[in-house]
Amino acid sequence: MFLGRIRRTPSDPVELVARRAGGELLSLTGLGDDPVAALDSYGLERLTELVDRRWSAGPTLDEAAVLFEPPVATCTKICCLALNYLAHAQESGMEVPPEPVLFFKPPSALTGHNRPVVAPARTRHLEHEVELAVVVGKVTRDLPEERWREAVAGYTVINDMTARDLQLANISRNVPWDQSKGFDTFAPTGPYLATVDEVPDPQALELTLEVDGEIRQRANTKQMVFGLPRLIADLSNGMTLMPGDLIATGTIAGIAPLKDGDTMRATVAGVGTLVNTVKFRSA
């Protein structure tokens, strides 16, 4: 099942929707506006039954005619993993770390599918980073690796936007570089939350990123240095993960500069395609 959060117009309230092949959306009015909360309240099996019943009765919406919000209604943190693919570490001139390397994006960086990514005037060098994101479904702390699936509500696509000039300047000064990752709109996410039944093996998914039709990034999640069991166990070791939190599992090789007006298509096979256009305030 693919669950999303949309508005019909900018002034309309957020609606929870389900998607099926062909781009049809079904409004799930009465079930709240949060996919994670709906899955927690009803369970996947019961929620699937409710959605199936509504398909036969309710009118549908066209996904091309709605405005997408991020597929999580509440998010306390976006946990991002650095250098989690060997080829990306090599192109960055860095060694693969012996332990997962974590940085954070603020929830204020979130934006939705088909929304612009707006680079502030202070940067002239913006780069894309397609990633698989895990959507946390329950309060999780100190979860052992063998129970990692208990934390997962589903999966989505995230594009870890980076002001590379600012990041490299901070790295050269040996100071934190979170700001270069955390500007407003620098965490486009979506379009949907794909429930766990749609993704039986999250470690066997093709990732691609295209810019105006040119493929720049392509790899598979099986190439992660640290897989999901290790990441979730490591992150929850002493830190509470909350429902709606996102774990961005690292990008792949092929990062490259963007220019004003470029359109990015970030795809995780079986999860979705996230489309965003770049705008530079300095342009």
MARMAR-319769 format. One record per residue (C-alpha): residue in one letter; x, z, y. Coordinates in steps of 0.5 Angstrom, whole numbers, padded with zeros to 4 digits, always signed. Layout:
<recs>
AXZY/...
</recs>
This chain:
<recs>
M+0000+0000+0000/F+0002-0002+0007/L+0000+0003+0012/G+0001+0002+0020/R-0001+0005+0027/I-0004+0000+0032/R-0008-0001+0038/R-0013-0006+0039/T-0011-0006+0047/P-0006-0002+0051/S-0011+0003+0053/D-0015+0003+0046/P-0013+0009+0042/V-0008+0009+0036/E-0012+0007+0029/L-0009+0008+0022/V-0009+0001+0018/A-0008-0002+0012/R-0005-0009+0011/R-0006-0014+0005/A-0003-0021+0004/G-0005-0026+0009/G-0004-0021+0015/E-0011-0018+0015/L-0011-0011+0017/L-0017-0006+0015/S-0018+0000+0020/L-0018+0007+0017/T-0022+0010+0022/G-0024+0017+0020/L-0017+0018+0016/G-0013+0020+0022/D-0008+0016+0026/D-0002+0018+0022/P+0000+0015+0015/V+0004+0021+0013/A-0001+0026+0014/A-0006+0021+0011/L-0002+0021+0005/D-0001+0029+0005/S-0008+0030+0005/Y-0011+0025+0000/G-0005+0024-0004/L-0003+0016-0006/E-0008+0015-0011/R-0014+0018-0008/L-0012+0014-0001/T-0011+0008-0005/E-0018+0009-0008/L-0021+0010-0001/V-0018+0004+0002/D-0020-0001-0004/R-0027+0001-0003/R-0027+0000+0005/W-0024-0007+0004/S-0030-0010+0001/A-0035-0007+0006/G-0031-0007+0013/P-0029-0012+0018/T-0022-0014+0018/L-0017-0015+0024/D-0011-0020+0025/E-0004-0017+0025/A-0002-0022+0030/A-0008-0020+0035/V-0006-0012+0035/L-0001-0008+0038/F+0004-0004+0034/E+0006+0003+0034/P+0012+0006+0030/P+0009+0008+0023/V+0010+0015+0024/A+0006+0019+0029/T+0010+0025+0029/C+0018+0025+0028/T+0023+0031+0030/K+0029+0027+0029/I+0032+0020+0026/C+0038+0022+0022/C+0042+0016+0022/L+0048+0015+0017/A+0055+0011+0019/L+0059+0007+0015/N+0055+0007+0009/Y+0057+0000+0007/L+0064-0002+0005/A+0064-0009+0009/H+0061-0006+0015/A+0066+0000+0015/Q+0072-0006+0014/E+0069-0010+0020/S+0069-0004+0024/G+0076-0003+0023/M+0075+0004+0019/E+0075+0007+0013/V+0069+0009+0008/P+0068+0017+0009/P+0069+0021+0004/E+0062+0025+0006/P+0056+0022+0009/V+0057+0021+0016/L+0051+0023+0020/F+0049+0022+0028/F+0042+0023+0031/K+0037+0018+0035/P+0032+0022+0039/P+0024+0021+0037/S+0024+0018+0045/A+0028+0012+0042/L+0022+0010+0037/T+0019+0003+0039/G+0014-0001+0035/H+0014-0008+0032/N+0014-0014+0037/R+0016-0009+0042/P+0022-0011+0047/V+0028-0007+0046/V+0030-0006+0053/A+0038-0005+0055/P+0039-0001+0061/A+0043-0003+0066/R+0049+0001+0064/T+0051-0003+0058/R+0052-0011+0058/H+0054-0011+0050/L+0048-0010+0045/E+0048-0010+0038/H+0043-0010+0032/E+0044-0006+0026/V+0038-0008+0020/E+0037-0002+0016/L+0032+0001+0010/A+0029+0008+0013/V+0026+0013+0009/V+0020+0016+0011/V+0020+0024+0010/G+0013+0026+0007/K+0014+0034+0006/V+0018+0040+0009/T+0024+0039+0005/R+0030+0044+0005/D+0036+0045+0000/L+0033+0039-0005/P+0038+0038-0011/E+0039+0030-0012/E+0035+0030-0018/R+0029+0031-0014/W+0030+0027-0008/R+0024+0023-0009/E+0020+0029-0008/A+0022+0028+0000/V+0019+0021+0000/A+0013+0019+0003/G+0015+0012+0004/Y+0020+0007+0007/T+0020+0002+0013/V+0025-0002+0017/I+0029+0000+0023/N+0034-0003+0027/D+0039+0001+0030/M+0040-0002+0036/T+0047+0000+0039/A+0050-0001+0046/R+0057-0002+0043/D+0061-0002+0050/L+0059+0005+0051/Q+0060+0007+0044/L+0067+0004+0044/A+0069+0007+0050/N+0067+0014+0048/I+0070+0013+0041/S+0077+0012+0045/R+0076+0018+0049/N+0074+0022+0042/V+0068+0024+0045/P+0061+0024+0042/W+0057+0017+0042/D+0050+0019+0041/Q+0048+0016+0048/S+0050+0009+0046/K+0045+0009+0040/G+0039+0014+0043/F+0036+0010+0049/D+0029+0009+0050/T+0027+0003+0045/F+0033+0003+0041/A+0030+0005+0035/P+0025+0000+0033/T+0021+0001+0027/G+0016-0002+0023/P+0011-0006+0022/Y+0009-0001+0016/L+0010+0005+0012/A+0011+0002+0005/T+0009+0007+0000/V+0013+0009-0006/D+0009+0005-0011/E+0011-0001-0007/V+0018+0000-0007/P+0020+0002-0015/D+0027+0002-0013/P+0030+0003-0006/Q+0037+0001-0009/A+0036-0006-0010/L+0033-0009-0004/E+0035-0015+0000/L+0037-0014+0008/T+0037-0019+0013/L+0037-0020+0020/E+0036-0026+0024/V+0037-0028+0031/D+0033-0034+0033/G+0033-0037+0026/E+0041-0035+0025/I+0042-0031+0019/R+0047-0025+0022/Q+0047-0020+0017/R+0045-0020+0009/A+0047-0015+0004/N+0043-0011-0001/T+0042-0003-0001/K+0045-0003-0008/Q+0052-0003-0004/M+0051+0003-0001/V+0057+0008-0001/F+0052+0014-0002/G+0045+0013-0005/L+0039+0016-0003/P+0039+0022-0008/R+0046+0024-0005/L+0044+0023+0002/I+0037+0027+0002/A+0041+0032-0002/D+0046+0032+0004/L+0042+0032+0010/S+0037+0037+0007/N+0043+0042+0005/G+0041+0047+0011/M+0037+0043+0015/T+0030+0042+0015/L+0027+0035+0014/M+0020+0035+0017/P+0014+0030+0015/G+0015+0024+0019/D+0023+0025+0020/L+0026+0018+0019/I+0033+0017+0015/A+0036+0011+0017/T+0041+0009+0011/G+0046+0005+0015/T+0047-0002+0017/I+0051-0008+0013/A+0056-0013+0015/G+0055-0018+0021/I+0054-0014+0027/A+0054-0018+0033/P+0053-0019+0041/L+0046-0020+0043/K+0044-0024+0050/D+0038-0023+0054/G+0032-0026+0051/D+0034-0026+0044/T+0029-0025+0038/M+0031-0021+0032/R+0028-0021+0025/A+0030-0015+0021/T+0028-0016+0014/V+0028-0011+0008/A+0025-0015+0002/G+0019-0011-0001/V+0018-0007+0006/G+0017-0011+0012/T+0020-0016+0017/L+0021-0012+0024/V+0021-0017+0030/N+0023-0015+0037/T+0026-0019+0043/V+0032-0016+0047/K+0031-0015+0055/F+0037-0013+0059/R+0036-0010+0065/S+0042-0013+0069/A+0040-0020+0067/
</recs>
